[in-house]
Amino acid sequence: MCIDVIKGKTDPKQSVFTEGGSFFINGTTRFLNSLSEDERKKTRNVCNEAGYESVGLVPIRAGKHILGLIHVADHRENMISLKRILALEDIARQLGLAIQRVWAEETLRGSEKKHRAHLKQLVKERTSELAAANEQLHQEIKKQKKTEKALIQSEKKYHALINNASDAILVADRNGNLIDANKKAEKLFGYTRKELLTMNVAQIPPKKHLKSAMAKFKEVAQKGTGAYIDGLIQRKDSTVVPIDLTGSAIEYEGRKIFQAIFRDITERKKLEEEIQKIKKLEAVGVLAGGIAHDFNNILTGIMGNLSLAQLFAKPGESIFEAIQRALEASKHANQLTQQLLTFSKGGAPIKKTSSIAELIKDTASFILRGSQVKSESSFPDNLWPVEIDKGQISQVITNLIINAKQAMPDGGTIRIKAENATIQVNSDLPLKERRYVKIMVKDQGIGISQDYLQKIFDPYFTTKQEGSGLGLATCHSIMSKHNGYITVESERGMGTTFYLYLPASEKKAVKIKKISKKAPYVGHGKILLMDDEQDVIDAAREILIHLGYTLEIARNGAAAINLYKKAHAAGQPFDAAVLDLTIPGDGGGKDALKELLEIDPHVKAIVSSGYANAPIMAGYEHYGFKGVIAKPYEVNELSKVLHKVINNAKKPPLTM
């Protein structure tokens, strides 16, 4: 390169040459390695052999002639900048002029008289050239200052952009040392910018993830390719945060740097976990709904016959008490089917505006009666009413209080608190922006280990020797179907706290009067019973005959329609029709009623189903039914519904 610079054979289009004909390079070894073997043989690499990595060659000119070179070199890389070469070119230009001036003076002394006129002209020319050179230098300095000003403005824009970015940004050198960080990075990692710039990327991931994270960093740093990582970072306070990381290696100011953009995905992970829980519940629901339906049909036969048998016994007799205990056991079994139905697609809540405070007080009092555990509750007078299915939410409160009670076998206090809460759009909770009632149930029990905390809402997960593992899964499903949320905080040995969020209602709560149990209503008339379960048919037949009715049986929709059509045509219509909602391979009660309404628009149909929470059971009137009865049912319930539908509840009922 020395010869090329001296001869002026330089190409300013190449990055190693300047417009002034100078040469500079900041890595001779890399430069030689980029050449082919033949090209290296043709190249004199004296500077590289001497160990110089940074080399600069600046020509010294006298007019159009090159008199020599200014040669600068350093054993380190990246020590010669364009700015330094341009400064040396100015010095070389001054040296050239000085040499020319010396030559002129020597010439003047040698032939002063002979060449005085010529010398004056030469000095004039050289003076003019010097003035022009000075002007050019002035313009270049002015241009350089303008460039520096633009660079400062560019850097200000760069820092403004990254500091206003919505994600955390870190910049590291090839060794992993952090060289820049934005405000979001300070917030995400919990360190100040000054602290971050003293750290290495190895201090970012948790220790157990360090090896894989550093391997990824080295891969990106070496190859320069971008990377997308779903991982974890560790904050200054040692908390671990899930993040999405987008990283890439780029060239900046002549060196390779690594830029990483971090996004906190804590809320996204929570939502993903919620979705997974819901999917698990839906999978269980397919099976649970069918089991609950069949079980309720069996319970209808059991409870129907038991309640009928009890009519023939007198209160106080041992047989009466035995039947009562069997009925109570059957009702407990029915509660289990209600839990199973919660998972099924038909488990939609039948909501009414209610006071949650009254419901919680009644439930807690009932569950804790006679135990060593007491409850302390706090409810403000202005607590908002809620839109809930009282049976389902009572089931949630029951499960939480039973769990709290079991966690304190030696006694203790359960603290229950409710308050009004307004959730904003930027809340950490996976809830819509609106008003909620927040409920806290806190115990003083043994607590839940962190290993189990994320699993407690999974179906069939339990650490108890006795238990179905459906309790908290049921709570989660019920809260989801109420557009609410349930979450938990616990620490081993420090107790457990559950939080419930229920959407508040704009309506006023309606107090429901308690109905005392009465004797069954007697009646008369002809009943059509459509059902495919023999246990249900046998129990219903005995109950209806005992109540004073006659009946005919249909095992599917087609048979029911045929019997009803014949009776209607013969002038001996049915007084009521009890239609099962679900019959395998058949349209069931809903489809059968459509045709019955065409035969008789005044048909008095009652829908019955083992899917007690099916939506049609809540809004039966919209489908043309006059009444509804959920399986399993007893004598009193069936007698009451029949009396109401047949007589339109206008006549006073007769009791047995």
C-alpha positions in Angstrom: 0.0 0.0 0.0 2.9 2.4 0.6 3.9 2.3 -3.1 0.3 2.9 -4.2 -0.1 5.9 -1.9 3.3 7.4 -3.0 2.3 6.9 -6.7 -1.1 8.3 -6.0 -2.8 5.0 -7.2 -5.7 5.1 -4.7 -9.4 4.6 -5.2 -11.6 6.8 -3.0 -14.5 4.5 -3.6 -12.9 1.9 -1.4 -13.4 2.3 2.3 -9.7 2.2 3.1 -8.8 5.3 1.0 -9.8 9.0 1.4 -10.5 11.7 -1.1 -7.0 13.1 -0.3 -5.3 9.8 -1.3 -4.6 8.5 2.2 -4.9 4.9 3.3 -6.0 3.6 6.7 -7.0 0.2 8.1 -7.9 -1.0 11.6 -7.3 -4.7 11.3 -4.5 -5.9 9.0 -4.9 -9.5 10.1 -8.7 -9.6 9.2 -7.8 -7.8 5.9 -5.2 -10.3 4.9 -7.5 -13.2 5.9 -10.2 -11.8 3.5 -7.8 -12.2 0.6 -7.2 -15.3 -1.5 -3.8 -17.1 -1.2 -2.6 -15.6 -4.5 -3.6 -12.1 -3.5 -1.7 -12.4 -0.2 1.4 -13.5 -2.1 1.2 -10.3 -4.2 0.7 -8.1 -1.1 3.6 -6.8 1.0 2.5 -7.2 4.5 5.5 -5.6 6.3 3.2 -3.8 8.8 1.3 -7.0 9.7 4.6 -8.9 10.1 5.7 -6.2 12.5 2.5 -6.8 14.5 0.7 -3.6 13.5 -3.1 -4.0 13.3 -4.0 -0.3 12.9 -2.0 1.4 10.0 -2.3 4.9 8.4 -0.4 6.3 5.4 -0.8 10.0 4.5 1.0 11.4 1.4 3.1 14.6 1.8 2.6 16.7 -1.4 4.5 19.6 -3.0 2.1 20.8 -5.6 1.3 17.8 -7.8 4.3 15.8 -6.6 4.3 13.4 -3.6 7.5 13.9 -1.6 6.9 11.2 1.1 4.5 9.7 3.6 3.4 10.2 7.2 3.2 6.7 8.6 1.3 5.9 11.8 0.8 2.5 13.3 -0.4 0.7 16.4 -0.4 -2.9 17.6 -4.0 -2.6 18.7 -7.1 -2.7 16.5 -9.5 0.2 15.8 -7.0 2.9 16.9 -7.1 5.0 13.7 -10.3 6.9 12.8 -11.2 8.8 9.6 -11.2 12.0 11.7 -7.5 11.4 12.7 -6.4 10.7 9.0 -8.1 13.9 7.8 -6.2 15.9 10.5 -2.9 14.3 9.4 -3.7 15.2 5.8 -3.9 18.8 6.9 -0.5 18.5 8.6 0.9 16.8 5.5 -0.4 19.6 3.4 1.4 22.2 5.7 4.6 20.1 5.5 4.4 20.1 1.8 4.0 23.8 1.6 6.9 24.3 4.1 9.2 22.0 2.1 8.3 24.0 -1.0 9.0 27.2 0.8 12.4 25.9 1.9 13.2 24.8 -1.7 12.2 28.2 -2.8 14.5 29.9 -0.3 17.4 27.7 -1.2 16.9 28.5 -4.9 16.7 32.2 -4.0 20.0 32.1 -2.2 21.7 30.2 -5.1 20.6 32.5 -7.8 19.1 35.5 -6.1 19.7 37.9 -8.9 18.9 35.5 -11.7 15.7 34.2 -10.4 14.4 37.0 -8.1 11.5 37.7 -10.4 10.7 34.1 -10.8 10.9 33.5 -7.1 8.5 36.3 -6.4 6.0 34.8 -8.8 6.6 31.3 -7.2 6.0 32.7 -3.7 2.9 34.5 -5.0 1.6 31.2 -6.4 2.5 29.3 -3.4 0.9 31.9 -1.2 -2.2 31.7 -3.3 -2.2 27.9 -2.9 -1.7 28.3 0.8 -4.6 30.7 1.1 -6.7 28.3 -0.9 -5.6 25.4 1.3 -6.4 27.4 4.4 -9.9 28.2 3.0 -10.4 24.5 2.2 -9.3 23.6 5.7 -11.7 26.1 7.1 -14.6 24.7 5.0 -13.7 21.1 6.1 -13.6 22.1 9.7 -17.0 23.8 9.3 -18.3 20.7 7.6 -16.9 18.5 10.3 -18.6 20.6 13.0 -21.8 20.3 11.1 -21.4 16.5 11.0 -20.6 16.4 14.7 -23.7 18.5 15.4 -25.9 16.1 13.3 -24.4 13.2 15.1 -25.2 14.7 18.5 -28.8 15.3 17.3 -29.0 11.7 16.0 -27.8 10.3 19.3 -30.4 12.4 21.1 -33.2 11.1 18.8 -31.9 7.5 19.4 -32.0 7.9 23.2 -35.4 9.5 23.0 -36.7 6.6 20.9 -35.4 3.8 23.1 -36.4 5.6 26.3 -40.0 6.1 25.1 -40.2 2.5 23.8 -42.9 0.3 25.5 -40.5 -2.6 25.9 -37.2 -2.9 27.8 -34.1 -2.5 25.6 -30.5 -3.6 26.5 -27.4 -3.2 24.4 -24.3 -5.3 25.0 -20.8 -5.6 23.5 -19.4 -8.8 22.0 -18.3 -9.9 25.5 -21.8 -9.5 27.0 -21.0 -6.3 28.9 -24.0 -3.9 28.9 -23.3 -0.6 27.3 -26.8 0.9 27.1 -30.3 0.5 28.7 -33.6 2.4 28.5 -36.0 3.5 31.2 -38.3 0.4 30.7 -35.2 -1.8 31.3 -34.7 0.0 34.7 -38.3 -0.7 35.6 -38.3 -4.3 34.4 -35.0 -5.4 36.0 -35.3 -3.2 39.1 -31.8 -1.7 38.6 -30.8 1.9 37.8 -29.2 2.6 34.4 -25.9 3.2 36.1 -26.1 -0.2 37.8 -27.1 -1.9 34.6 -24.0 -0.5 32.7 -21.8 -2.3 35.2 -23.4 -5.6 34.6 -23.0 -8.5 32.1 -25.8 -10.4 30.3 -24.8 -13.4 32.4 -26.5 -11.7 35.4 -29.9 -11.4 33.7 -31.3 -15.0 33.6 -31.9 -17.1 36.7 -29.0 -19.4 37.6 -30.7 -22.6 36.6 -31.3 -21.2 33.1 -27.9 -19.5 32.7 -26.2 -22.1 30.6 -28.9 -22.3 27.9 -29.3 -18.5 27.8 -25.6 -17.8 27.4 -25.3 -20.5 24.7 -28.1 -18.6 22.8 -26.3 -15.3 23.3 -23.0 -16.6 22.0 -24.7 -18.1 19.0 -26.3 -14.8 18.1 -23.1 -12.8 18.8 -21.1 -15.1 16.5 -23.5 -15.6 13.7 -25.2 -12.2 13.9 -28.6 -13.7 13.3 -31.7 -12.6 15.2 -33.2 -14.7 18.0 -36.6 -15.0 19.6 -36.6 -16.5 23.1 -39.5 -17.3 25.5 -37.6 -17.3 28.8 -37.1 -15.9 32.2 -35.1 -13.0 33.7 -34.2 -12.3 37.4 -34.9 -8.9 38.9 -32.7 -7.1 41.4 -35.1 -8.3 44.2 -34.5 -11.9 43.0 -38.1 -12.3 41.7 -38.3 -14.2 38.4 -40.3 -12.7 35.5 -41.3 -14.5 32.3 -40.3 -12.6 29.1 -40.3 -12.6 25.3 -36.8 -11.6 24.0 -36.0 -10.5 20.5 -32.3 -10.1 20.0 -29.9 -9.5 17.1 -26.2 -8.7 16.5 -25.6 -5.5 14.5 -22.6 -3.3 13.4 -22.5 0.1 15.2 -19.6 2.6 15.0 -17.3 0.0 13.5 -17.9 -2.7 16.1 -20.4 -5.5 16.7 -23.0 -5.1 19.4 -25.9 -7.2 20.6 -29.3 -5.5 21.0 -32.1 -7.3 23.0 -35.7 -6.2 23.4 -37.5 -7.7 26.5 -41.3 -7.8 26.9 -42.9 -8.8 30.2 -45.4 -11.5 29.5 -46.5 -12.2 33.1 -50.2 -11.3 32.2 -50.1 -13.4 29.0 -48.8 -16.4 31.0 -51.6 -15.9 33.5 -54.2 -15.9 30.6 -52.6 -18.9 29.0 -52.8 -20.7 32.4 -56.5 -19.7 32.6 -57.2 -21.0 29.1 -55.5 -24.3 30.0 -57.6 -24.7 33.1 -60.7 -24.0 31.1 -59.7 -26.6 28.5 -59.2 -29.1 31.2 -62.5 -28.4 32.7 -64.2 -28.6 29.3 -62.6 -32.0 28.7 -63.9 -33.3 32.0 -67.3 -31.7 31.3 -68.0 -33.9 28.3 -67.7 -37.0 30.6 -69.1 -35.3 33.7 -72.3 -34.1 32.1 -73.2 -37.6 30.9 -72.4 -39.2 34.2 -74.4 -36.6 36.2 -77.4 -37.0 33.9 -77.5 -40.8 34.2 -76.8 -40.6 38.0 -79.7 -38.2 38.4 -82.0 -40.6 36.6 -81.0 -43.3 39.0 -81.4 -40.9 42.0 -84.9 -40.1 40.7 -85.9 -43.7 41.1 -84.3 -43.9 44.5 -85.6 -40.6 46.0 -89.0 -41.0 44.4 -89.6 -44.4 45.9 -88.1 -43.3 49.3 -90.3 -40.2 49.5 -93.3 -42.3 48.5 -92.5 -45.0 51.1 -92.1 -42.3 53.8 -95.8 -41.3 53.2 -96.8 -44.6 54.7 -94.7 -44.1 57.9 -95.3 -41.8 60.8 -92.7 -39.2 62.0 -90.9 -40.6 65.0 -91.1 -44.2 63.9 -87.8 -45.9 63.2 -88.8 -46.7 59.6 -89.6 -43.0 59.0 -86.2 -41.9 60.4 -84.4 -44.6 58.3 -86.1 -43.4 55.2 -85.2 -39.8 56.1 -81.6 -40.7 56.5 -81.6 -42.4 53.1 -83.2 -39.4 51.5 -80.5 -37.1 53.1 -77.8 -39.4 51.8 -79.4 -39.3 48.3 -79.4 -35.5 48.5 -75.7 -35.5 49.3 -75.2 -37.7 46.2 -77.2 -35.2 44.2 -74.9 -32.4 45.4 -72.0 -34.4 43.8 -73.9 -34.6 40.5 -74.4 -30.8 40.7 -70.6 -30.4 40.9 -70.2 -32.7 37.9 -72.9 -30.7 36.0 -70.9 -27.5 36.7 -68.2 -28.8 34.3 -70.7 -29.7 31.5 -71.7 -27.4 28.7 -75.2 -27.4 30.2 -73.9 -26.0 33.5 -74.8 -22.4 32.7 -75.7 -20.4 35.9 -79.3 -19.3 36.3 -78.6 -15.7 37.6 -80.6 -13.5 39.8 -79.7 -10.2 41.5 -78.7 -11.1 45.1 -77.0 -9.9 48.2 -73.7 -11.8 48.5 -73.3 -10.8 52.2 -76.5 -12.7 53.3 -75.5 -15.8 51.2 -72.0 -15.9 52.7 -73.3 -15.4 56.3 -75.8 -18.2 55.9 -73.4 -20.6 54.3 -70.6 -20.0 56.8 -72.9 -20.4 59.8 -74.3 -23.7 58.4 -70.9 -25.2 57.6 -69.1 -24.2 60.9 -72.0 -25.1 63.2 -70.7 -27.3 66.0 -67.0 -27.1 65.0 -64.0 -25.6 66.7 -63.6 -23.1 63.9 -65.3 -19.7 64.0 -65.7 -17.0 61.4 -65.3 -13.3 61.5 -66.9 -11.3 58.7 -66.8 -7.7 57.4 -69.4 -6.4 54.9 -69.9 -2.7 54.2 -73.5 -1.4 54.2 -73.1 -0.1 50.7 -71.9 -3.4 49.2 -73.1 -3.7 45.7 -75.5 -6.5 44.7 -74.3 -9.2 42.3 -75.8 -11.2 39.4 -75.3 -14.8 40.5 -76.8 -18.3 40.6 -77.2 -18.5 44.3 -76.9 -22.3 44.3 -73.6 -22.3 42.4 -72.0 -19.4 44.4 -73.1 -21.0 47.6 -71.3 -24.1 46.4 -68.1 -22.0 45.9 -68.3 -20.5 49.4 -69.1 -23.9 50.9 -66.0 -25.5 49.3 -63.7 -22.6 50.4 -65.0 -22.7 54.0 -64.8 -26.5 54.2 -61.2 -26.4 52.9 -60.4 -23.7 55.5 -62.0 -25.7 58.2 -60.0 -28.8 57.3 -56.8 -26.8 57.2 -57.3 -25.9 60.9 -58.0 -29.3 62.7 -57.2 -27.7 66.1 -59.6 -24.8 65.5 -59.0 -21.2 64.5 -60.7 -18.3 62.8 -61.8 -17.8 59.2 -61.8 -14.2 58.2 -64.3 -13.3 55.5 -64.4 -9.8 54.0 -66.2 -8.3 51.0 -65.7 -4.9 49.4 -66.6 -3.0 46.3 -63.9 -2.9 43.6 -63.6 -1.2 40.2 -61.3 -3.0 37.8 -59.5 -0.6 35.3 -58.4 -1.6 31.8 -54.7 -1.7 32.8 -55.3 -4.1 35.8 -53.1 -7.1 36.4 -56.2 -9.2 36.8 -57.6 -11.1 33.7 -61.0 -9.3 34.1 -63.0 -6.9 32.0 -63.1 -3.2 33.0 -66.2 -2.8 35.2 -67.5 -2.9 38.8 -66.9 -6.1 40.9 -67.5 -7.3 44.5 -64.2 -8.6 45.9 -64.5 -11.4 48.5 -61.7 -12.6 50.7 -61.7 -15.9 52.6 -58.6 -16.2 54.8 -57.7 -19.1 57.2 -55.0 -19.6 59.7 -54.2 -23.2 58.5 -51.2 -25.0 57.4 -51.0 -23.3 54.0 -50.3 -24.7 50.5 -46.8 -25.5 49.2 -45.7 -23.6 46.1 -45.4 -26.9 44.2 -49.2 -27.5 44.6 -50.4 -23.9 44.3 -50.6 -23.9 40.5 -52.4 -27.2 40.5 -55.2 -26.7 43.0 -57.8 -25.7 40.4 -57.1 -28.7 38.2 -59.9 -31.3 38.1 -59.3 -34.4 40.3 -56.1 -32.9 41.9 -56.2 -33.3 45.7 -53.8 -33.9 48.6 -56.5 -35.2 50.9 -57.0 -38.9 51.6 -60.7 -38.3 51.3 -62.0 -36.1 48.5 -62.9 -36.1 44.9 -60.6 -33.3 43.8 -63.6 -31.5 42.3 -64.1 -28.9 44.9 -61.7 -26.1 43.8 -62.1 -27.1 40.1 -65.8 -26.6 40.6 -65.2 -23.2 42.1 -63.0 -22.2 39.2 -65.6 -23.3 36.7 -68.4 -21.5 38.4 -66.5 -18.3 38.7 -65.6 -18.4 35.0 -69.2 -19.0 34.0 -70.1 -16.0 36.1 -67.6 -13.9 34.3 -65.7 -13.6 37.5 -62.3 -14.8 38.8 -60.8 -16.8 41.7 -57.2 -16.6 42.8 -55.2 -17.7 45.8 -52.3 -16.7 47.9 -50.6 -19.1 50.3 -47.4 -19.9 52.1 -46.6 -23.1 54.0 -47.3 -22.6 57.6 -48.8 -19.1 57.1 -52.4 -19.9 56.0 -54.3 -19.5 52.8 -56.3 -16.6 51.3 -58.7 -17.0 48.4 -60.0 -13.9 46.5 -63.2 -14.0 44.5 -64.3 -11.3 42.0 -68.0 -11.3 41.0 -69.5 -8.7 38.6 -71.7 -6.2 40.4 -75.3 -5.7 39.3 -77.1 -2.4 38.6 -80.3 -3.9 40.0 -81.4 -4.2 43.6 -81.1 -7.5 45.4 -84.3 -9.5 45.8 -84.8 -11.3 49.1 -86.1 -14.9 48.6 -88.6 -16.1 51.1 -87.9 -19.5 52.6 -90.6 -22.1 51.8 -91.5 -24.6 54.4 -92.0 -28.2 53.5 -95.6 -29.3 53.0 -97.5 -32.5 52.4 -97.8 -33.5 48.7 -100.7 -32.1 46.7 -103.4 -34.7 45.6 -104.9 -34.4 42.1 -106.7 -36.1 39.3 -106.4 -36.3 35.6 -104.5 -38.1 32.9 -100.7 -37.7 32.6 -98.4 -38.5 29.7 -94.9 -39.4 30.9 -92.1 -39.5 28.3 -88.9 -41.0 29.6 -86.4 -43.7 28.5 -85.1 -44.7 31.9 -87.0 -47.6 33.6 -86.0 -46.5 37.1 -87.6 -43.1 36.4 -90.7 -44.6 34.9 -91.2 -47.0 37.8 -90.8 -44.3 40.4 -93.0 -41.8 38.6 -95.7 -44.3 38.0 -96.0 -45.2 41.7 -95.9 -41.5 42.7 -98.5 -40.4 40.2 -100.9 -43.2 40.9 -100.6 -42.5 44.6 -101.3 -38.8 44.0 -104.5 -39.8 42.2 -103.5 -39.5 38.6 -103.7 -42.0 35.7 -100.9 -42.1 33.2 -99.5 -43.5 29.9 -95.9 -44.1 29.2 -93.9 -43.1 26.1 -90.2 -44.0 25.8 -89.4 -41.5 23.0 -90.7 -38.5 21.2 -92.5 -40.4 18.4 -94.4 -42.6 20.8 -95.4 -39.5 22.9 -96.7 -37.6 19.9 -98.7 -40.6 18.7 -100.3 -41.2 22.2 -101.1 -37.5 22.5 -102.6 -37.3 19.0 -104.9 -40.3 19.6 -106.1 -39.0 23.0 -106.8 -35.6 21.6 -108.7 -36.9 18.6 -110.8 -39.2 20.9 -111.8 -36.2 23.0 -109.9 -37.6 26.0 -106.9 -35.3 26.1 -104.0 -35.5 28.6 -104.2 -33.0 31.4 -100.4 -32.7 31.4 -97.3 -34.1 29.7 -94.0 -34.6 31.6 -91.3 -34.7 28.9 -87.7 -35.8 29.4 -85.3 -33.3 27.8 -82.7 -35.7 26.7 -83.3 -39.1 25.1 -80.5 -40.9 23.2 -81.1 -41.1 19.5 -84.2 -38.9 19.8 -85.0 -35.2 19.7 -86.2 -35.3 23.3 -88.7 -33.1 25.0 -87.8 -29.9 23.1 -88.5 -31.4 19.6 -91.5 -33.4 20.8 -93.2 -30.3 22.2 -93.0 -28.5 18.8 -95.3 -31.1 17.3 -97.5 -31.3 20.4 -98.1 -27.6 20.1 -99.3 -28.1 16.5 -101.7 -30.8 17.7 -102.9 -28.8 20.8 -101.7 -25.1 21.2 -102.8 -25.3 24.8 -100.8 -28.4 25.7 -99.6 -28.3 29.4 -96.1 -29.6 29.1 -93.5 -29.9 31.9 -89.8 -30.3 31.0 -87.8 -32.7 33.1 -84.1 -33.4 32.9 -81.1 -34.8 34.8 -79.2 -31.8 33.4 -80.6 -29.5 36.2 -78.5 -26.6 35.0 -79.4 -26.9 31.3 -80.2 -23.4 29.8 -83.7 -24.6 28.7 -84.5 -25.4 32.4 -84.0 -21.8 33.3 -86.0 -20.4 30.4 -88.5 -23.1 29.8 -91.4 -20.7 29.1 -89.5 -19.5 26.0 -89.8 -23.0 24.5 -93.5 -23.4 25.2 -93.3 -25.4 28.5 -95.6 -24.5 31.3 -93.5 -26.0 34.1 -90.1 -27.5 35.0 -88.9 -30.2 37.3 -85.2 -31.3 37.7 -84.2 -34.8 38.4 -83.9 -36.3 41.0 -87.3 -35.3 42.4 -89.4 -36.4 45.3 -93.2 -36.8 45.8 -93.7 -33.2 47.1 -91.9 -31.6 44.2 -93.7 -33.5 41.5 -97.1 -33.0 43.1 -96.6 -29.3 43.4 -95.5 -28.8 39.8 -98.4 -30.9 38.4 -100.9 -29.0 40.6 -99.5 -25.6 39.4 -99.5 -26.5 35.7 -102.9 -28.3 35.6 -104.8 -25.8 37.8 -102.7 -22.7 36.9 -102.2 -22.3 40.7 -105.6 -20.7 41.0 -107.4 -23.3 43.1 -106.3 -24.0 46.7 -104.4 -27.3 46.7 -105.6 -30.4 48.5 -103.0 -32.1 50.6 -102.8 -35.7 51.8 
